[in-house]
Amino acid sequence: MIDDTQQQLALAVQLPDDETFASFYPGDNAQLITALKNAAIGQGDNLLYFWGQEGSGRSHLLHAACAELDSEQAVAGYISLDLHPQMSPHILDGMEQLALVCLDNLDAIAGVASWEQAVFNFFNRRHEKGVGSLVVTANHAPRHVGLRLADLASRLDWGVAYQLKPLDDEGKLSALQLRSELRGFKLPTDVGRFLLSRLSRDMNTLLAALDLLDNASFQAKRKISTPFAKEVLGL
């Protein structure tokens, strides 16, 4: 069963190799990150739930936890439940055997009876097994996800819950500069502030712009500056 599960997961998702704990600017989330690192190595609570607004970095942190576990030569499973229309609930069969399981975007299956039941059954199997860590994320606190299966909603109370606190503008600037350093270039502070003033402040948009600037800078053999950012991004 575990071999089939691993094959399903390999087909279902490929984790980005640049989304690690080292590339995540923590802001006010140090306690959550510590809990996730402990979960990745099988320490701390068996069930960890955290929620945050879209673009706050939930998926990044789950990918980081999986990467942390991979470094210990164990097996992790990650499922983004917003992709549930493309998958069968049976993908959860056998996953209770994995050392770490990450279920992202739980709110995406709220009201989908087959998936709510499958996740509920998985929770029970995982609890009976009593080993490994389960990490779940959503947009909202546990009691506000909108699940119709009351027993599944109650299972979320079995573990510890955290809110992923969003970054303020200074935190987002620091996050952009951290990511640029990891990519091998320096993002000038004035350029970072320019991006924050002219683009949507969600991190997905800002990081996408950073990628564009990095690639354009390499191809044009020019340093990244505010005039260059205006030219490349059409601002």
BAFI-3210 file (N, C-alpha, C; in Angstrom, 3 decimals, decimal comma, padded with zeros to 6 digits):
// residues 235
n [1|2|3|4|5|6|7|8|9|10|11|12|13|14|15|16|17|18|19|20|21|22|23|24|25|26|27|28|29|30|31|32|33|34|35|36|37|38|39|40|41|42|43|44|45|46|47|48|49|50|51|52|53|54|55|56|57|58|59|60|61|62|63|64|65|66|67|68|69|70|71|72|73|74|75|76|77|78|79|80|81|82|83|84|85|86|87|88|89|90|91|92|93|94|95|96|97|98|99|100|101|102|103|104|105|106|107|108|109|110|111|112|113|114|115|116|117|118|119|120|121|122|123|124|125|126|127|128|129|130|131|132|133|134|135|136|137|138|139|140|141|142|143|144|145|146|147|148|149|150|151|152|153|154|155|156|157|158|159|160|161|162|163|164|165|166|167|168|169|170|171|172|173|174|175|176|177|178|179|180|181|182|183|184|185|186|187|188|189|190|191|192|193|194|195|196|197|198|199|200|201|202|203|204|205|206|207|208|209|210|211|212|213|214|215|216|217|218|219|220|221|222|223|224|225|226|227|228|229|230|231|232|233|234|235]
n.u [000,820|001,917|003,825|002,191|000,896|003,000|003,650|001,309|001,406|003,718|002,874|000,889|001,886|004,664|007,168|008,390|011,850|012,958|011,576|012,041|012,762|014,855|014,505|012,301|011,018|010,620|009,183|006,737|006,391|007,900|007,430|005,559|007,082|009,105|007,543|006,750|009,201|009,830|007,724|008,434|010,520|009,377|008,808|007,165|003,700|001,326|-000,583|-000,776|-002,147|-002,515|-003,467|-004,002|-004,147|-004,686|-001,756|-000,024|001,971|001,509|001,631|004,328|005,567|004,695|005,880|008,495|008,627|008,327|010,651|012,531|012,096|012,772|015,499|016,199|015,939|013,430|009,921|007,635|004,330|002,482|-000,420|-002,286|-005,307|-006,921|-006,745|-008,429|-010,534|-009,130|-008,186|-008,568|-010,310|-009,200|-006,497|-005,597|-005,521|-003,566|-001,729|-001,418|000,760|003,006|005,790|005,440|002,667|001,165|-001,577|-002,844|-004,774|-007,397|-009,954|-010,827|-012,180|-014,461|-017,774|-017,728|-018,728|-017,609|-014,863|-014,612|-015,383|-013,399|-011,072|-011,720|-011,785|-009,130|-007,872|-008,706|-007,452|-004,822|-004,625|-005,049|-002,795|-000,774|001,800|004,302|003,741|001,087|000,176|-001,932|-003,478|-005,414|-007,624|-008,854|-009,545|-009,894|-012,685|-014,038|-013,859|-015,861|-016,654|-018,891|-019,155|-019,444|-017,961|-015,476|-014,707|-014,436|-012,203|-010,099|-009,593|-007,974|-005,305|-002,654|-003,096|-002,214|-002,050|-000,942|000,838|000,545|003,052|004,225|004,847|007,603|008,511|007,884|009,611|012,045|011,720|011,768|014,380|015,805|015,132|016,261|018,988|019,448|019,192|021,406|021,843|021,675|018,974|018,319|017,331|015,738|014,609|013,107|011,225|009,994|008,720|006,874|005,293|004,120|003,063|000,708|000,473|000,627|002,549|002,995|002,699|004,745|007,056|006,987|007,487|010,065|011,401|011,127|012,658|015,180|015,746|015,620|017,651|019,882|019,867|020,086|022,386|022,541|022,479|020,091|017,865|015,782|014,837|015,335|013,619|011,159|011,136|011,255|009,024|006,988|005,982]
n.v [-001,208|001,282|001,768|002,187|004,489|006,352|006,472|007,597|010,108|011,165|011,584|013,397|015,817|018,039|019,178|022,487|023,235|025,456|026,345|026,427|026,257|027,995|029,883|031,273|034,148|034,818|036,746|037,470|034,828|032,902|030,960|029,230|028,259|026,898|024,870|023,550|022,630|020,845|019,057|017,993|016,332|014,486|015,219|016,873|017,932|015,571|016,395|019,298|022,367|025,136|028,435|030,992|033,980|033,992|033,657|034,075|032,329|029,702|027,277|027,314|026,883|024,286|022,879|023,333|021,902|019,302|019,136|019,300|016,902|015,130|015,451|013,924|011,426|010,193|009,524|011,751|013,050|015,202|016,990|019,167|020,312|021,941|021,013|018,913|018,199|016,982|014,653|011,456|010,676|008,411|008,674|009,164|006,738|004,589|006,532|007,014|005,657|007,120|009,167|011,919|013,897|016,319|018,312|020,593|023,599|022,945|024,031|023,964|021,607|021,787|020,979|019,096|016,041|013,432|013,841|015,063|012,923|011,077|012,367|012,501|009,732|009,168|010,753|009,312|006,817|007,624|008,587|006,251|004,834|006,377|007,436|009,585|012,766|015,056|017,719|020,415|022,874|025,907|028,556|029,716|029,811|026,748|026,215|027,697|026,876|025,773|023,158|020,449|017,990|017,223|015,645|015,565|018,248|018,393|016,842|018,490|019,800|018,191|018,694|021,183|024,642|027,335|030,753|031,957|034,709|037,613|039,379|042,706|045,708|046,244|043,760|042,304|043,503|042,682|039,946|039,765|040,634|038,634|036,422|037,243|037,289|034,578|033,763|034,764|037,498|041,023|042,822|046,114|048,371|050,579|049,729|047,556|048,884|050,376|048,346|047,482|049,726|049,946|047,539|044,821|043,882|041,236|038,323|036,408|037,792|039,699|038,090|036,865|039,068|039,607|037,360|037,850|040,197|039,262|037,362|039,018|040,838|039,193|038,378|040,812|041,706|043,732|045,765|045,558|048,136|050,936|052,360|050,271|048,288|049,544|049,550|046,786|045,696|047,241|049,506]
n.w [000,000|000,814|-001,191|-003,437|-002,583|-002,450|-005,152|-006,188|-004,944|-006,058|-008,627|-008,166|-007,152|-007,353|-005,363|-004,906|-005,091|-003,930|-001,772|001,306|004,867|005,227|003,249|003,979|005,324|008,671|010,209|012,585|013,270|014,564|016,562|015,412|013,241|014,579|015,731|013,396|012,402|014,436|014,075|011,627|012,251|013,814|016,423|019,194|018,896|017,561|015,768|013,955|013,260|011,162|010,184|007,710|005,706|002,123|000,196|002,264|002,852|003,581|002,046|001,307|003,801|004,380|002,278|003,034|005,427|004,460|002,937|004,946|006,252|004,222|004,213|006,299|005,345|005,360|004,681|003,277|002,793|000,731|000,065|-001,839|-001,219|-002,721|-005,211|-005,385|-007,255|-009,287|-008,287|-006,641|-003,609|-002,571|-002,591|-000,099|001,133|002,970|003,627|006,274|007,102|006,588|007,593|007,816|007,077|005,080|004,719|002,690|002,413|003,530|003,621|001,019|000,516|001,958|002,432|000,421|000,310|-000,088|000,103|002,624|004,246|003,599|004,552|007,243|007,878|007,401|009,378|011,640|011,238|011,305|013,902|015,373|014,677|015,796|015,390|013,889|012,164|011,522|009,541|008,963|006,930|006,416|005,304|007,430|011,010|012,937|013,630|011,794|009,209|007,689|007,402|006,877|008,008|011,160|012,913|011,701|011,884|014,640|015,019|014,421|016,729|018,157|018,057|018,138|017,418|015,254|014,211|011,158|010,952|009,006|007,066|007,646|005,679|005,946|006,709|004,405|002,602|003,713|003,331|000,526|000,055|001,358|-000,245|-002,662|-002,022|-001,602|-004,164|-005,274|-005,785|-005,002|-003,772|-004,062|-001,471|-002,185|-004,567|-003,706|-002,080|-004,039|-005,534|-003,631|-003,471|-005,933|-006,836|-006,267|-002,867|-002,106|-001,399|-003,387|-005,828|-005,518|-005,314|-007,794|-009,416|-008,568|-009,560|-012,321|-012,581|-011,814|-013,843|-016,112|-015,555|-015,629|-018,321|-019,670|-018,627|-016,723|-013,776|-011,133|-010,772|-009,836|-012,229|-014,075|-013,086|-013,512|-016,305|-016,987|-015,719|-016,660|-015,341]
ca.u [000,000|002,732|004,441|001,168|000,658|004,124|003,544|000,232|001,858|004,693|002,122|-000,033|002,507|006,116|007,440|009,449|013,065|013,436|010,706|012,575|012,718|015,892|014,049|011,060|011,257|009,658|008,351|006,299|005,939|008,983|006,901|004,978|008,158|009,728|006,623|006,807|010,481|009,701|006,824|009,144|011,419|008,616|008,736|006,062|002,335|001,081|-001,418|-000,513|-003,041|-002,310|-004,259|-003,558|-004,755|-004,075|-000,499|000,744|003,103|001,138|002,175|005,783|005,974|004,485|006,952|009,715|008,583|008,601|012,073|013,271|011,983|013,540|016,904|016,379|015,737|012,140|008,949|006,587|003,267|001,884|-001,571|-002,983|-006,698|-007,621|-006,676|-009,210|-011,296|-008,241|-007,698|-009,532|-010,088|-008,430|-005,079|-005,283|-005,401|-002,199|-000,849|-001,173|002,043|004,098|006,328|004,876|001,626|000,743|-002,809|-002,907|-006,046|-008,511|-011,222|-011,224|-013,081|-015,631|-019,018|-017,562|-018,958|-016,695|-013,547|-014,680|-015,409|-012,081|-010,131|-012,111|-011,314|-007,672|-007,544|-008,892|-006,393|-003,569|-004,676|-004,890|-001,404|-000,088|003,183|004,436|003,124|000,106|000,077|-003,087|-003,639|-006,643|-007,717|-009,509|-009,395|-010,545|-014,149|-014,615|-013,489|-017,086|-016,851|-020,242|-019,035|-019,115|-016,913|-014,200|-014,394|-013,989|-010,857|-009,117|-009,308|-007,081|-003,920|-002,374|-003,406|-001,505|-002,354|000,227|000,672|001,067|004,148|003,971|005,637|009,025|008,750|007,866|010,871|013,081|011,502|012,254|015,840|016,286|015,007|017,233|020,315|019,532|019,319|022,734|021,957|021,199|017,867|018,457|016,168|014,844|013,856|012,108|010,152|009,271|007,828|005,785|004,421|003,484|002,464|-000,084|001,386|000,673|003,902|003,090|002,940|006,056|008,102|006,970|008,187|011,482|011,900|011,238|013,789|016,399|015,986|015,885|018,964|020,884|019,893|020,528|023,663|022,377|022,140|018,698|017,667|014,381|014,505|015,315|012,380|010,054|011,197|010,956|007,674|006,041|005,321]
ca.v [000,000|002,496|002,020|002,784|005,850|007,190|006,688|008,560|011,435|011,636|012,064|014,460|017,109|018,147|020,282|023,397|023,022|026,701|026,718|025,787|027,146|029,014|030,921|031,874|035,186|034,410|037,794|037,160|033,436|032,019|029,831|028,300|027,622|025,922|023,738|022,825|021,922|019,701|018,096|017,343|015,298|013,582|015,680|017,796|017,426|014,730|017,165|020,735|023,082|026,583|029,111|032,329|034,480|033,530|034,325|034,337|031,409|028,394|026,189|027,391|026,251|022,839|022,379|023,363|020,780|018,088|019,157|019,015|015,467|014,451|015,485|012,860|010,180|009,608|009,742|012,734|013,169|016,532|017,088|020,451|019,901|022,732|020,227|017,685|017,720|016,221|013,484|010,619|010,638|007,215|009,000|009,158|005,363|004,170|007,637|006,997|005,002|008,041|009,862|013,265|014,150|017,715|018,553|022,030|024,167|022,098|024,686|023,687|020,447|022,026|020,712|017,989|014,947|012,297|014,224|015,246|011,594|010,458|013,004|012,044|008,358|009,225|011,241|008,234|005,826|008,236|008,655|004,894|004,433|007,069|007,821|010,558|014,080|015,507|019,181|020,816|024,323|026,430|030,015|030,210|029,037|025,436|026,202|028,578|026,370|025,496|021,722|020,000|016,790|017,733|014,830|015,992|019,538|018,155|016,257|019,570|020,226|017,225|019,168|022,572|025,520|028,617|031,651|032,447|036,160|038,214|040,334|044,094|046,089|046,073|042,325|041,872|043,963|041,771|038,650|039,895|040,711|037,301|035,562|037,672|036,847|033,144|033,578|035,224|038,915|041,906|043,705|047,397|048,724|051,488|048,951|046,810|049,798|050,711|047,229|047,493|050,878|049,907|046,241|044,223|043,554|039,825|037,830|035,696|038,801|040,314|037,123|036,692|040,232|039,417|036,384|038,532|041,109|038,459|036,809|040,115|041,378|038,247|038,397|042,134|042,012|045,027|045,718|045,879|049,482|051,339|052,537|048,963|047,634|050,193|049,099|045,350|045,392|048,114|050,335]
ca.w [000,000|000,890|-002,487|-004,290|-002,109|-002,874|-006,594|-006,385|-004,529|-007,037|-009,781|-007,774|-006,867|-007,255|-004,448|-005,363|-004,305|-003,324|-000,667|002,493|006,025|005,058|002,327|004,499|006,329|009,704|010,797|013,952|013,257|015,012|017,336|014,445|012,474|015,473|015,827|012,128|012,356|015,336|013,430|010,524|012,764|014,658|017,802|019,431|018,747|016,387|014,850|013,953|012,331|011,143|009,167|007,330|004,483|000,885|-000,106|003,489|002,928|004,135|001,225|001,425|005,049|004,264|001,413|003,830|006,365|003,684|002,577|006,179|006,492|003,178|004,586|007,290|004,612|005,681|003,615|003,554|001,799|000,656|-000,837|-001,868|-001,385|-003,731|-006,446|-005,190|-008,423|-010,167|-007,562|-005,931|-002,163|-002,228|-002,476|001,328|001,614|003,244|003,999|007,721|007,333|006,308|008,769|007,840|006,076|005,036|003,970|002,452|001,927|003,954|003,326|-000,366|000,449|002,807|001,714|-000,533|001,249|-000,265|000,596|004,073|004,855|003,404|005,474|008,579|008,042|007,480|010,718|012,596|011,044|011,753|015,355|015,886|014,486|016,877|015,099|012,820|012,332|010,544|009,515|008,159|006,802|005,821|005,309|008,638|012,239|012,794|013,713|010,769|007,882|006,950|007,212|007,214|008,823|012,493|013,520|011,128|012,503|016,018|014,990|014,352|018,095|018,785|018,026|018,488|016,287|015,177|013,105|010,429|010,954|007,773|007,177|007,294|004,511|006,223|006,670|003,008|002,019|004,208|002,685|-000,849|000,077|001,706|-001,422|-003,672|-001,569|-001,843|-005,614|-005,673|-006,118|-003,954|-004,140|-003,355|-000,654|-002,903|-005,559|-002,949|-001,682|-005,266|-005,841|-002,657|-003,706|-007,259|-007,109|-005,199|-001,773|-001,747|-001,622|-004,663|-006,866|-005,298|-005,638|-009,249|-009,963|-008,268|-010,533|-013,612|-012,522|-011,776|-015,181|-017,047|-015,210|-016,119|-019,782|-020,144|-017,967|-016,061|-012,364|-010,840|-010,242|-009,982|-013,652|-014,725|-012,648|-014,240|-017,697|-017,100|-015,225|-017,324|-014,322]
c.u [000,856|003,420|003,456|000,915|001,762|004,065|002,447|000,692|002,858|003,998|001,299|000,643|004,023|006,420|008,551|010,674|013,585|012,570|011,088|012,409|013,732|015,427|012,755|011,408|010,203|008,732|008,032|005,864|006,990|008,462|006,295|006,069|008,890|008,855|006,651|008,106|010,447|008,807|007,550|010,068|010,727|008,572|007,558|004,719|002,176|000,253|-001,141|-001,374|-002,644|-003,062|-003,708|-004,180|-004,005|-002,821|000,375|001,913|002,780|001,788|003,698|006,237|005,756|005,555|008,267|009,767|008,881|010,075|012,939|013,246|012,793|015,019|017,230|016,111|014,478|011,159|007,866|005,555|002,648|000,739|-002,162|-004,441|-007,486|-007,561|-007,552|-010,050|-010,459|-007,757|-008,851|-009,254|-009,260|-006,928|-004,631|-005,089|-003,931|-001,283|-000,598|000,158|003,235|004,531|005,746|003,847|001,194|-000,482|-003,013|-004,301|-007,250|-009,856|-011,723|-012,186|-014,295|-016,898|-018,931|-017,581|-017,935|-015,313|-013,559|-014,647|-014,044|-011,052|-010,442|-011,601|-009,790|-007,222|-007,636|-007,801|-005,062|-003,506|-004,450|-003,443|-000,500|001,354|003,195|003,668|002,167|-000,003|-001,015|-003,149|-004,992|-006,597|-008,187|-009,198|-010,239|-012,066|-014,826|-014,254|-014,720|-017,322|-018,263|-020,229|-018,528|-017,983|-015,533|-013,774|-013,860|-012,584|-009,775|-008,737|-008,347|-005,650|-003,786|-002,571|-002,644|-002,111|-001,044|000,048|001,293|002,196|003,647|004,904|007,133|009,404|008,775|009,134|012,012|012,960|012,012|013,782|016,462|016,250|016,027|018,637|020,504|019,672|020,620|022,827|021,372|020,089|018,029|017,172|015,203|014,028|012,765|010,940|009,321|008,282|006,623|004,798|003,623|002,794|001,518|000,867|001,364|002,020|004,042|003,399|004,336|007,189|008,151|007,697|009,685|012,115|012,096|012,453|015,116|016,734|016,338|017,264|020,079|021,011|020,441|021,892|023,647|022,042|020,677|018,632|016,194|014,021|014,434|014,032|011,182|009,976|010,738|009,502|006,595|005,279|005,576]
c.v [001,260|002,814|002,677|004,229|006,784|007,468|007,702|009,973|012,013|012,193|013,297|015,808|016,983|019,379|021,169|023,280|024,299|027,149|025,894|026,726|028,279|030,156|031,592|032,906|035,034|035,499|037,448|035,709|032,443|030,789|028,778|027,561|026,586|024,674|022,896|022,030|020,696|018,621|017,313|016,236|014,415|013,951|016,633|017,127|016,607|015,455|018,643|021,375|024,556|027,199|030,500|032,712|033,965|034,348|034,594|033,376|030,044|027,252|026,150|026,643|024,741|022,215|022,316|022,198|019,464|018,003|018,816|017,513|014,680|014,400|014,434|011,487|009,446|010,003|010,714|012,695|014,547|016,500|018,483|020,162|020,799|022,063|018,982|017,266|016,849|014,921|012,695|010,696|009,432|007,489|008,993|007,746|004,991|005,287|007,717|006,336|005,951|008,802|011,264|013,379|015,603|017,843|020,056|022,421|023,294|022,707|024,393|022,506|020,618|021,852|019,626|016,700|013,826|012,608|014,452|013,893|010,925|011,047|012,588|010,631|008,315|009,705|010,112|007,177|006,355|008,253|007,271|004,430|005,115|007,431|008,857|011,834|014,376|017,022|019,567|022,339|024,666|027,946|030,574|029,314|027,768|025,459|027,065|028,133|026,081|024,032|021,330|018,755|017,203|016,948|015,192|017,321|019,342|017,573|017,334|020,080|019,282|017,754|020,607|023,434|026,838|029,450|032,102|033,948|036,769|039,196|041,751|044,464|045,921|044,597|041,792|042,304|043,036|040,402|038,673|039,920|039,377|036,400|035,943|037,210|035,357|032,835|034,159|036,662|039,730|042,798|045,009|047,758|049,624|050,756|048,139|047,679|050,221|049,603|047,223|048,631|050,765|048,593|045,838|043,731|042,067|039,247|037,068|036,655|039,388|039,357|036,843|037,850|040,107|038,433|037,032|039,452|040,355|037,935|037,895|040,721|040,487|038,323|039,716|042,519|043,420|044,829|046,102|047,243|049,829|051,611|051,205|048,215|048,219|049,673|047,647|045,040|046,283|049,009|051,820]
c.w [000,000|-000,425|-003,429|-003,891|-002,565|-004,368|-006,900|-006,060|-005,509|-008,266|-009,433|-007,628|-006,893|-006,417|-004,988|-004,477|-003,645|-002,146|000,562|003,685|005,873|004,172|002,777|005,563|007,421|010,211|012,241|014,110|013,732|015,749|016,413|013,687|013,321|015,596|014,546|011,993|013,263|014,734|012,344|011,003|013,799|016,111|017,960|019,216|017,471|015,331|015,039|012,876|012,353|009,979|008,909|006,003|003,264|000,590|001,104|003,658|003,500|003,358|001,306|002,681|005,023|003,377|002,186|004,811|005,650|003,304|003,774|006,465|005,482|003,549|005,636|006,677|005,072|004,577|004,076|002,444|001,866|-000,354|-000,716|-002,199|-002,320|-005,097|-006,366|-006,400|-009,373|-009,527|-006,979|-004,436|-001,720|-002,154|-001,014|001,881|001,791|003,712|005,504|008,070|007,167|007,561|008,930|006,733|006,208|004,149|003,880|001,991|002,267|003,596|001,918|-000,469|001,343|001,981|000,670|000,281|001,134|000,289|002,106|004,779|004,750|004,362|006,908|008,846|008,173|008,864|011,739|012,470|011,571|013,284|015,975|015,762|015,502|016,633|013,982|013,106|011,192|010,665|008,525|008,104|006,191|005,867|006,642|009,835|012,157|012,755|012,653|009,352|007,036|006,666|007,650|008,086|010,206|013,144|012,976|011,750|013,920|016,062|014,972|015,735|018,808|018,895|018,483|017,236|016,408|014,057|012,476|010,240|009,702|008,057|006,927|006,135|004,739|006,207|005,251|002,281|002,447|003,552|001,242|-000,887|000,472|000,482|-002,490|-003,294|-001,829|-003,330|-006,151|-006,127|-004,979|-004,497|-003,365|-002,617|-001,405|-003,954|-004,857|-002,540|-002,898|-005,626|-004,902|-002,915|-005,000|-007,594|-005,986|-004,119|-001,384|-002,186|-002,936|-005,808|-006,737|-005,667|-007,137|-009,929|-009,728|-009,249|-011,908|-013,644|-012,539|-013,170|-016,187|-016,799|-015,748|-017,644|-020,317|-019,592|-017,375|-014,591|-012,190|-010,155|-010,412|-011,443|-014,403|-014,353|-013,362|-015,671|-017,836|-016,742|-015,849|-016,352|-014,545]
res [m|i|d|d|t|q|q|q|l|a|l|a|v|q|l|p|d|d|e|t|f|a|s|f|y|p|g|d|n|a|q|l|i|t|a|l|k|n|a|a|i|g|q|g|d|n|l|l|y|f|w|g|q|e|g|s|g|r|s|h|l|l|h|a|a|c|a|e|l|d|s|e|q|a|v|a|g|y|i|s|l|d|l|h|p|q|m|s|p|h|i|l|d|g|m|e|q|l|a|l|v|c|l|d|n|l|d|a|i|a|g|v|a|s|w|e|q|a|v|f|n|f|f|n|r|r|h|e|k|g|v|g|s|l|v|v|t|a|n|h|a|p|r|h|v|g|l|r|l|a|d|l|a|s|r|l|d|w|g|v|a|y|q|l|k|p|l|d|d|e|g|k|l|s|a|l|q|l|r|s|e|l|r|g|f|k|l|p|t|d|v|g|r|f|l|l|s|r|l|s|r|d|m|n|t|l|l|a|a|l|d|l|l|d|n|a|s|f|q|a|k|r|k|i|s|t|p|f|a|k|e|v|l|g|l]
***
